Amino acid sequence: MSMESTAKQKVSAGLKRNSDDIGWEFGVLVDPSNPDKTKCNRCGKIQSGGVYRLKQHIAGVGGQCKPCLSSTNEDKLKARNALNDVKRKKKDKEEGYANMRAEVNIGKETIDLDDEFGDLKGPKSFGPMHRFSNTSSNDPKGRSKQSNLSNIVLKEQLNRVKEYICDWAYQCGIPFHCFEKDSFRKAIEAIGQFGPNVVPPTRYEMAETFLKKRVEKTKLEIKTYEDEWRYTGCSIMTDAWSDRQRRSIMNLCVNSKLGTIFLSSKDCSDEAHTSQNIFKYVDECIEKVGPENVVQVVTDNASNNMGAAKLLKEKRPQIFWSSCATHTINLMLEAIGGMDKYKQAIEKAKKLTVFIYSHHKSLAMMRKYTKKRNIVRPGVTRFASAFLTLQSIKEKKSQLRQMFTSAEWGACKLSETTQGKKSYASIVSPTFWSDITICLRVFAPLVKVLRMVDSDWKPAMGFIYGELKRARKEIVLALNENKKAYMPIMDVISKKSSTRLDTCLHMAAYILNPYYFYNDEEVRDDVEANDAVVEVIGILFPTNFDMQNTILSVELPIYKRKQEKFARPIALKACEVNNENFDPANWWETYGTSTPNLRKIAMRILSLTASSSGCERNWSTFEGVHTKKRNRLLPTRMNDLVFVQFNTNLMERNKIRKMRNREVLVAEDGNGAREWIADGEDEEDEEVVPGLKWKTVSEAAGTKEMLDNRRSGRKKAGISVGGAKAKVKVKAKPKAKAKAKAKAKTKAKPSRQQLVDEASEEEEVNEEEEVNEVEMEDEIDAVEVEEEVDEEEEEKEEETEDEEDKEIVVEIVDEDDVDEQDDEEIEYESDGVEILDEYGQDDN
């Protein structure tokens, strides 16, 4: 292939509307300006219709294009599966929307408006919103006709409705993602069905009448979950955490095959997180759920949780206490990522992303070349962010290389900076990309296991032990069976999983999962795992030796030898592949009837979760209700709000839990990826006034240098606002005057050299007194210092200064010199600080 055609393909690749679409394996864009025209890589045919038509061409389906005569059977299968996935997703979306609309029925024909609203009369004619949204009560799933939207007037009226909704959201600070919730869509549907003159609920109705109704409705909805607890057992999931107000809170949830529901939440700020307190709270919840229904308790690996596990074992020996698999695998990944070889690759990639995101110019260029796609992908954990971002960088390798080797980058002033040169060196270096590739190959097997245990689409207890064994083998192969390279990783996995992911419960689930036991001879010969089954049966029936003997001596051999109903061809065929249709608990329910006692135990064990992440992912619910604005709510009302909000979100999540293509590691917010966007951004910098942050004030005051270069005998300087000692006045101009790049011009009166001279003279007079040299620091080119300013020009500028400018005074007091320098005042006044760049960086 010529260099010209290769370059053209690279440009085309950068313009693909969805680079993850498998269709781009079969073709490229012909014209970068026309994303609908593609060229088949197999036969060379050029056609319109975009990547969708390209897949039809490869698959030979659709009837809208000629089939490709050069595509292989494998190509056709891939293309057909991709086309079917698109159709399935579209159908699921339409059905979901129709079902959601069907759930909304205000029973309009039965409403007596005189009784409900007094003199309020129902509308005789309905507006465009009603005509757009209303659904006939005889056909609740039917979509309303939308042909009227072609009318310009109706479109304008609909846009006005949307404007009113947006105005309310802007005023109240409603997060935009809330409008994607089904509950909001249902509210809009109900309003559309009612028509004009809808009366919103009052504050009292929201806090009392309808909240109580919603609590009762939620309790009815979770009845189905409670029935499942009795049939296949359940897990108590616990998580303790601290919110931004440093309150200590513990959540308890119950997980079963149907999903996770919220049980209770407790503010433990007044109690120590001792093993005794944790055990007491968990034990109370076990009583509430029913001890006969609880199979295990799942927590993280904290020492106080392990202490609580011992207490539970003493009182309830039949209930297992398991470590959270998500937490344990994250610990493995972080430990491996901390090894020198992988740590260096991650740090180089992190410096690259921080540099790009820290400057408007580089960020704009990156988004231009990647077609507005970010290279940083926030994950649900710190390491998930690292893996997803490395993966994203690797996927955008060609676009990033085009960016850093372009004439546009060469003309940018950022290319001359130290970090700009380092970023360029990384991008063009083959070593940088090979290191990222090795990281991804090593991390991918464990991340695959992490995805499995962190998702809810299938209970993970029956798979965690087997998939960890498989991950070990894949890592060994990824490192070319180099023992020196893979042994440290194997040691980490063994150490972290010991007593956490290799307990008798995990190994018994491994043996009882026919996907492993019937398809892998090594499993049948695993003595330790087979012994685990005996141990688990002994724990479940500690005094019933007849039951133990029946299960271990009669029923278990039937399963192991594939006898009776286990010998059916369909039973063996059903467990050959671990696909979306295979569930080991369902398999036992169907084919295990010849061993009724073992069947019941297998169903309960294989229906268990291996992680408590379903509880951990909902921290913000309690915090959102227990805010300062709501701290006067009655305890009952507060608990009701938590109960409703937590369970409503969980049940909505349970509806989409079977979506295998859902990326469970991606976070809804970017908190987990801050370190990939800006250095030192772990804690949010608060604003002094709008547009001015404390970081800028600190730089203007020179506090960093004062604290870093202080002599050992000196005390730390105190910093406060509005004082009378050494002061820094920063006057922030209104936002309307803010420019595209951050600037700050600070005038010093007296100059720095004068201060140093005065300090030196004073030190010679009295050696016990020390004076800091106040020096303005410019680490990120965001503050420019003017040391010498003409007095007359300064007075003139002060007279014409904007009246709206706000003044912030920062006092820097040396405790040693307070008494003797009361009458001295050192002032620095800025000409104004104009900040636009959120990272305090100057793009130039």
C-alpha angles and dihedrals in degrees: 000000000000123000089244094057091044091053091047091053090051091053090047091049090055091055099051109126091219115016090187091064110111089218091080089069087073103044152000138227114273097203121027089213093054112057091180097064115081137175122218114235091207103054103005095240116157117212144156127242102079128245093325092061089044090058090049088052092052094044093045093229137115100055091237097099139026115268119249111254093198100054117111126229088256090053091050092049092050093048094047092049090050091050091048090050090055091050092046093050091048091049092047091050093050092046091047091051092047092049091048091053090046090058090060111082118146091184092236096178092059098047117108102205093194091058096041102042106013111226093002108120126206116251117267092203127031129223129235093271089059093046089049097048109024119114125196113252089224090060107029094172094051116110117234116245112269099184090105089068088079086071108095093217094055091047090053092049091049090051089053090054089052090049091056090051091049093047090056091048093049093049095048097038095240110177111246094232088065089074090064091063118109090228090064092047089051090051091052090047092051092049090049091051092050097047127202126356097042110170112215120223118269123239090257093051091050093048098041122008102039096030090059090047091050092049091053091045091051091050090054091049093054093051088089089057091050091054089053090052090060093047105043102009129241145237128238108223120199134186131173121197144152124242127215090276089056093247114152111230134180123201124197122197135174120226128196136153090283092057141262128315130185117251107176145328128213134195104224097177092119093049133068115244092242125156089247094056093045092049092048093053094045092047091053090054092048088056090050093051094039123260091235090061098048117089100170147357116227123203139147121271100266115141093239089056090051089051090052088051090060091051091050090049090056094051102031109023093171093064118082125219112213134187119239108262092205091056093045095049090047088055089052093050093046091050092050091045088054092061111109098246095051096034092059092052092049093048092051091050090047092052089051094053093042090053093049095046094043095067129054093216097052091042091052091048092049092051090047093055095041093046094249094311119136123232093208114077116188115223134200089252134030094255093044087059090051095050096043091048093048088049091049092049090051091050091052096045095120094046093050092048090050090051097050094043095046126109088239091062092045090055093048116099090223089070089068095054121099094246091043090057091047091050091050090049091052094049095050094040115101088204092061091055095043090052091052090049092052091049092052093047092052096042098041098077092053092042088054089056090045091055091050096052094039095053125076100212093102133012106260104202093091093051109037098083095044095044092051089054089050091048090055091055093047092051091051090053092045088058092047091250090291101162094199089056101042103036096075088053093048089051091053093049093047093047096048096043095046110114088354109066100011101059123134089262093056093046094045089053087050092055094043093051104093091202088073103025097050097038104041123056091198089066093055089052095046101115095186094051093046091050088053090066090057090049094050092050088051091052094048094048104027096164102022101088093166090060091046091051094047093051098041101036103033113020103032094056090053089057095043093049094045093238134159111355092357087066094064112119091230091053091053093042093050093062100043096094129039097221132142091278096055119092115163092209091054089046091057091046090055104036104022099075093111088065103043099172095046089043092059093048093046092050092051095047096043092048092061127110119231097207141056093208091111087068096040095052092066101060093123094061095073092039092050091057097038097059128137089256090057101036091111094060116122111258092242093052091045092053091047091054092050092046094051098041095044095047095041090055093043094050091048088052090049089058092062097034093105093060101113094188091059111113102229094184096062114097125221091228133037099241093109093056102048094112088057091055106042138005115248093009095127090110122043116246110230122225120246090199127348108295096015124088130194090245090067092047090050092052092048090051094050090230095146093060092043092055097039098046099039117132115249094247095056126095120234117269117251117230123203140150124255099013131145103233129077101345138189115202114198116185112200118208119222116277091246088069095049114122132215094262130045116255136169126179113191124190119207122212111208101020123249093251091054090052091051092049092049091048091050093050091048092049091053091054095048116016092190091064118078128189125199120234104238108215127176110230128210109189100150103031090251098114123054117193125213107195101178118048128168110248094223093051091049093053090048092052092048090055093053096043117132112266090219093061112119122222123218118189120200117190120210110193127183106209091209092059102039098101097044100041101045092120095047120089125184115195133189116188122191126215088228136296117240113193128183105140108086090211095051093244131139110229092213 
